[in-house]
Amino acid sequence: MGSFLKEHRGQYLGSGGREGHIVDTSPVGTPRFSPTLLLKTRGRRSGDPYIVPLTYGMWGKEWVVVASKGGAPEHPAWYLNLRSRSECEMQIATQVFRCSWREALGEERHRVRSYMAGLYVPFAEYARKVTGRVIPVIMLLPVEEIAA
């Protein structure tokens, strides 16, 4: 995880979510602010907790994140960890939720990916440059609010 993401995650966690929910993404190439959530997964082999900040959107009653890894040829570790379990946790500002998740497929994936590219322009570029994998679009559904 790069220094920008580590600092952002530290600010988000250190403030209990009062800071870091909306982040200036210009240091990573976009001249705008983005809403971010913290996704907590467990290592697929270790079981250790991992927390990563991700830009999100809303689609109906679900939160959407994109496993783009900046257009890298391999999936991000958080996505591989997510696939090994049926639930995860997410924090949005000061609220933390246990969530179920699913991967958008087919026409729904296309529509949601287009929506997300409108929220965060680099997603479209990542999709153009990646080869050898389909960038997963993940739908998160809160099951219950939990303590931070």
Beta strands, then each sheet from edge to edge (+ up, - down):
strand 1: 22-24
strand 2: 33-42
strand 3: 49-55
strand 4: 57-59
strand 5: 62-66
strand 6: 87-92
strand 7: 95-103
strand 8: 137-146
sheet 1: 1+ 2- 3+
sheet 2: 1+ 2- 6+ 7- 8+ 5- 4+
end
